[in-house]
Amino acid sequence: MAELAAGATRARYGIRPEGRAPIREGVAIFDTDQGGEAIGTVTSGGFGPSAGGPIAMAELPAGLAEGRQLWAELRGKRLPVVIAALPFHIPAYKR
Protein backbone atom coordinates (compact mmCIF):
# COMPACT_ATOMS: atom_id res chain seq x y z
CA MET A 1 0.00 0.00 0.00
CA ALA A 2 1.12 3.57 -0.62
CA GLU A 3 2.75 5.55 2.19
CA LEU A 4 0.29 7.95 3.84
CA ALA A 5 1.02 11.27 5.47
CA ALA A 6 -1.01 12.15 8.56
CA GLY A 7 -4.43 13.26 7.39
CA ALA A 8 -3.80 12.61 3.68
CA THR A 9 -6.97 12.04 1.69
CA ARG A 10 -5.22 11.03 -1.56
CA ALA A 11 -2.21 8.83 -2.25
CA ARG A 12 -0.03 7.67 -5.16
CA TYR A 13 -0.59 4.05 -6.22
CA GLY A 14 0.90 1.76 -8.82
CA ILE A 15 -1.59 0.25 -11.23
CA ARG A 16 -1.23 -2.63 -13.68
CA PRO A 17 -3.63 -2.65 -16.63
CA GLU A 18 -4.97 -6.06 -17.61
CA GLY A 19 -4.03 -6.63 -21.24
CA ARG A 20 -1.40 -4.93 -23.38
CA ALA A 21 -2.80 -1.39 -23.80
CA PRO A 22 -0.69 1.23 -21.98
CA ILE A 23 -2.57 3.70 -19.77
CA ARG A 24 -1.16 7.22 -20.19
CA GLU A 25 -1.18 10.43 -18.13
CA GLY A 26 -4.60 12.05 -17.71
CA VAL A 27 -6.71 8.88 -18.03
CA ALA A 28 -9.60 8.80 -15.54
CA ILE A 29 -9.85 5.93 -13.00
CA PHE A 30 -13.26 4.65 -11.88
CA ASP A 31 -14.38 2.30 -9.10
CA THR A 32 -16.93 0.56 -11.33
CA ASP A 33 -17.27 -0.25 -15.02
CA GLN A 34 -20.84 1.16 -15.07
CA GLY A 35 -21.31 4.93 -14.74
CA GLY A 36 -20.25 6.80 -11.62
CA GLU A 37 -17.76 9.57 -11.02
CA ALA A 38 -14.01 9.29 -11.56
CA ILE A 39 -12.13 8.60 -8.31
CA GLY A 40 -8.68 9.51 -9.60
CA THR A 41 -6.36 10.22 -12.51
CA VAL A 42 -3.29 8.53 -13.96
CA THR A 43 -0.22 10.69 -13.33
CA SER A 44 2.18 8.71 -15.56
CA GLY A 45 2.17 5.47 -17.49
CA GLY A 46 3.64 3.47 -20.30
CA PHE A 47 5.19 0.09 -21.11
CA GLY A 48 7.52 -1.35 -18.46
CA PRO A 49 10.01 -3.74 -20.10
CA SER A 50 11.26 -5.02 -16.74
CA ALA A 51 7.68 -5.53 -15.53
CA GLY A 52 6.77 -7.31 -18.78
CA GLY A 53 3.75 -5.15 -19.61
CA PRO A 54 2.05 -1.81 -19.18
CA ILE A 55 2.41 0.02 -15.85
CA ALA A 56 1.13 3.32 -14.50
CA MET A 57 0.88 5.44 -11.37
CA ALA A 58 -2.31 7.18 -10.29
CA GLU A 59 -3.50 9.58 -7.62
CA LEU A 60 -6.42 7.88 -5.85
CA PRO A 61 -8.27 8.10 -2.52
CA ALA A 62 -6.08 7.01 0.40
CA GLY A 63 -6.62 3.59 1.97
CA LEU A 64 -7.23 1.43 -1.11
CA ALA A 65 -5.94 -2.14 -0.84
CA GLU A 66 -3.31 -3.70 -3.10
CA GLY A 67 -4.95 -6.10 -5.57
CA ARG A 68 -8.23 -4.15 -5.76
CA GLN A 69 -9.73 -3.95 -9.24
CA LEU A 70 -10.56 -0.54 -10.68
CA TRP A 71 -11.38 0.66 -14.20
CA ALA A 72 -9.54 3.05 -16.55
CA GLU A 73 -11.46 4.81 -19.32
CA LEU A 74 -9.34 4.50 -22.46
CA ARG A 75 -10.68 5.62 -25.84
CA GLY A 76 -14.29 5.48 -24.62
CA LYS A 77 -14.03 1.98 -23.10
CA ARG A 78 -13.45 0.99 -19.49
CA LEU A 79 -10.58 -1.44 -19.08
CA PRO A 80 -9.80 -3.31 -15.84
CA VAL A 81 -6.72 -2.27 -13.85
CA VAL A 82 -5.37 -3.62 -10.55
CA ILE A 83 -3.64 -1.71 -7.75
CA ALA A 84 -0.04 -2.97 -7.58
CA ALA A 85 2.83 -2.56 -5.14
CA LEU A 86 5.53 0.01 -5.90
CA PRO A 87 8.21 -0.32 -7.15
CA PHE A 88 7.01 -2.54 -10.01
CA HIS A 89 10.41 -4.25 -10.34
CA ILE A 90 13.00 -4.76 -7.61
CA PRO A 91 16.55 -4.41 -8.97
CA ALA A 92 18.61 -7.59 -8.65
CA TYR A 93 22.03 -5.95 -8.81
CA LYS A 94 24.36 -5.46 -5.82
CA ARG A 95 25.59 -2.05 -4.69
Protein Blocks (a to p, Z undefined) as FASTA:
>chain_A
ZZddehiabdcdddddedjbdcdehiacdfbfggcidfbdcfbdcddfknopacdddddd
ehiaehiacdddeehiacddddddddfbdcfbdZZ
